[in-house]
Amino acid sequence: MANPGYGKRSAPGQRPRGRDDFTHLPPREASVAAYLDRLAENADMSVKTLAKVLPYGQCALRTALNTLQRAGHLRRGREQITATDGGRRWITRSWFSRTARDDGWWARFVRGDVPDADPRPQPDTEPEPEQAQVPAPEQGPAPAPEQAPTPARTGAGPRPHPTHYRALLLLASLGRTAPSLTLSQAECANLAPLLDDWFARGATEEGITHALTGGLPSPVHHPAALVRSRLLAKLPPEPVREEPRTPRRLLECAECGVPGRPEALPGGVCRACQDAPAPPRPRAPLPAPSVHARAAAIRAEMPQRRQERTPA
């Protein structure tokens, strides 16, 4: 696993895994893409780590990753997240997509216009072919199965709702925590609907019991009236639902790593790197006789140069 923020992130909305996912790529790039596709989420996909497990060097892998980025399978950039201390920080991201995406899709993804759903893992094995159904031999009419007797229900009314049942248990057990709050069956049935709002707002049995039994007066003349009063007065507020934040993302150039907007990075490469001249190709090596002749000439000149440097 990589450090938080530096591992693989699968892009949303990918098509199911198939055999023709990377046939449009060169063999080396297709092999690297297939390996990245099967990496676990958050796995390290840096060049150094890939060079340890793949039969390619770091320079070849860097070129392959850049090719995958230009083909629309990969984007590298930064994303702003909320840390555990409540602060915000920018971290490095590497998004991989089995489905090739154009620059317009990546631009929408950076803006948050693409649903950021968790990708579902696809099965690695193909479904087994269905077995042919063998017709069963003809037989006479089967005897009618004997019907088991239906057990008689002991209660006449419908079963209570799970939340209502929790409320009844909680109210009936108040007498164990505070004997002065012992309630009858009829009182529990009348007070149980008041607990629906407590459970709907995320309250637990322990919290409700503490709110009802803490700081009781002595003596308690009317337990049911006191419980009703506290259930109404101490009702917790409704939970605040935070609106989902629009993700803040930036892409980076595959060549120089400069961050920028998607419109300034067509194919994942900035304009400056696209306009830069290609590095000169190394010249072909000299033949062996020429190398030997040049070395002999240098060795012959070395004594004369030593004499020239020696002071008189």
N, C-alpha and C positions, 0 to 999 in steps of 0.2 A: 504494500500500500504506500502511496505517496503522502507527502505532507498535505494538510488540509488546504484545498484550493489549487493544488498543482497536478492532480491526477486527471484521469479521463472523465469527461462529462458527455453522456449520450444526448444527442439532439432529439427533441420530441417529434412525434408523428412519422416515424420511420416505417417503411413497408416491411413485411415479414422477410426473414432471412431466406435466401435462395442461392442457387448455384451460379446464377448469372449476375450477381451483384457488382462484381468488379472486372467483368470481361472486357470492358471498354478501356481498361488501364494497361500499361505495359506490364510484363510479367513481374518485375521486381516490385513495382508500386502495388500491383494486385496482391502479391504475397504479403506485403506490409499492411495493406488495408484489411485483408482477411484476419491477420493477427490482431490488429487493433479492434476490429469488430467484436472479437470474442474475448477481449479483455474485460475483467470485472469493472464495475463502476468504481471510480476513484483510484484505479490502478495507475502506477507511474508509467508514463509514456514518453519520458525524456529520451534524447538521442543516446545518452550513455547507457541507460537501462536497456533500451532496445538492442544496442550493439552487443550486450552480453548474452542475449537469447536468440538473436537472429543472425543468419550467416552473412551479414553485411557490416561494413565499417561505418564509422560515425559520419564521414563525409557522404557516403552513399545514402545513408538513412536520412540525413538532413535534406539531400536532394529529393528523396522519395516523399518526405513529408511536405516539402514545398510543392511537389507535383500534385499531391492529394489536396492541398489547399487550393491550388488553381483549378482543380477538377470539381471543387464544391463539396468534398467530403470532410474537410477539416477547416476549422478556424481557431485561431489563438488570440487571446485578448485578456481583458480584465473585467471584473464584476465587483460591484460594491455590495457588501453584506453587512449585517448587524452582528457584532461580536457579543460574547456572553456578558460583557460589562455594559452593554447598551450603546457603545460607540460604533462608528461606522468605519470600515476600512476597505481598501481596494486589494483584491487578490487576483492571482493569475489563474486563468481558465484555459482549458483545451477542449473544445467541443468537436465531437466526431459524429458524423452522420453516415449511416450505411447507404442511404438514398442521396444521390448527388443533388445539391441545391445550387440555384443560381444566386447572383449577387442580390437580387430583389428579395429572395426569401431570407437570406442572412440579414439584410437590412431590417426586415420586419421582426426577425428574431431578436435583434439587438434592441429595437424599440419596445419589445414586449408584446407585439401584436400576434405572435404565434403562441397558442396554448402551451404552457410549460408543464406538460403532464409527464409523469415518470414513465419511461419506456418499459413495456412489458417484455420479459425475457422470452425469446423465441426458442422452441425446441430444436435441439441439434440433430435429432434423428428424424428420418422420414416415417410417415405413418405406414404401418404394415398393411399389405393388401388384404382386402376383405376375403374371408374364406368362403368358398362356394357352399351354398346351402344344399345339403343332401336331402332329398325328399324322404319323409318318413314312410314306412310301409303302411299300407291301408289297413285300418282296423275298424272294428265295429264301433258303434257309438259309445263314447266313454260314459260311465255312470256319473250321475250328478254328484258333485262333492258335497259332503256333509257339512252343513253350516254349524259353526260353533255357537253355542248359546251366548248371547250378548249379556255381559254382566250388567246388572241393574245399578244405577247411580244412586248414591246415598243421599245426595242433596237435591232439593227441588229447584233452586235458583241457579243462575249462571255462575261460572267460576269467577272469582274476583280478579281484577287487573293486577299485574305484578307490582305496580307502584302502590296500589291500594293495599295489597297484602303486606308490603314493606312497612307502610304506615301503621297498620294494625299491630304488627309485631313490635314496632318501636314503642308505640303507646302502651301496649300491654307490659312491656319490660321496664317502664319507668319506675314502677314500684320496687324493682330490685336495686336500682341506683339510689332512689329517694323514696323510702316507704311512705312518706306523707303525700306522694303523688300517685298512689295506687288508684287505678281507674277501673270501672266496671266494663262489661262487654258492650253495653249500650253506649256508654260515654266514648269508648274507643271508636265505635262505628260512626258516631256523630262528629268526632274530631279528625278522623282520618282524611277527609277531603281537603282539610286545610294544609296538609303536608304535600299535596301535589305541587304547589308552587315552590316549595323548598327544594324538592327533588329536581324540578325542572330547572332551577337556578344553580344546580351543581352541589347542593348541600349533602353532606354525608350523615350517616346515622350517628357517628360520634359527635359531630358538630351540633346536630339538632339536640341530642341528649344533653350536651353541655349547656346549650342555650336555655333549655327548659328546667334543668335541675340546679343551675348555679345560682347562689345567693338567694335561697328560698327564705321566706319569712317563717317565723315560728310563733304560733302554730299556723298550719295551712287549713283554713276552714272549708274552702270549696276547691278541691284539686282540679276538677274539670274546668271551672271558670278561670283558674290561674293558668292552666295550660292553654286554653283558648286565647286568653289575653296575650300571653307571650308569643304564641304562634303568629298572631296578627301584628304585634308591635316589633318583633325582632326579625321579621322577614328580610332576608338579605336582598341587596339590590340585584337587578338583572345584570348578567355579565356583559361587559362591553366587547363588542365584536369589531376588531380592527379590519379596516378595508385592506384588501391585498395591495401591496405596493407594486408599482411598475418597476421592473428590474432596470438597473442602470448598468449598462455594459458598454465596453469599448473594444474594438478589434485592434490587432497589431499587425504590422507588416511582416510578412514571412521572411523578408531578407534582412531588414535593418532593425525590426522590432519597434518602430515608432508607432505610438497609438494614434488612432484617428477614427473618423466616422466611416460607416460602410461605403458611403458614396465616394470617399477619397481613397478607398482601397479596393479597386476592381480586381477580382481574382485573388484577393488577399495580399496584394502587393501595392505599395504606394507609387505615386507618379514618379518620384525621383528615382526609385529603383527600376522602374520600367523604362525610363529614358536613359539610364546609365549604360555606357557601352559595355559589351561583353568582355570579360577578361581575355587577354591575348593567349592564344594556345601555345604551349611550349613547342619549340622547334624540334624537328626530328633529331635523334642522337647521331653524332658523327660516327663514321665507320672506325673499326679498331685500328687499321694502319694509320689513319690521320691522327688519332689520339696518341699513338706511340711516337709518331714523328714530332708532334707538338711537345710532348713530354721530354724527348731527347733534346730538342732545341732549348727548352727552358733550363735543363740541367747544364747544358754547355755554356749558357750565359751567366749562370750563377757565380762561378769563380771570378769572372771579370767584374761583376757588379760588387762583389765583396772588396776587391782591390780598389775600386773607385770610392767606396765608403770609408776605407781605412785612412786615417789622417797621416800625413807625411811626417 
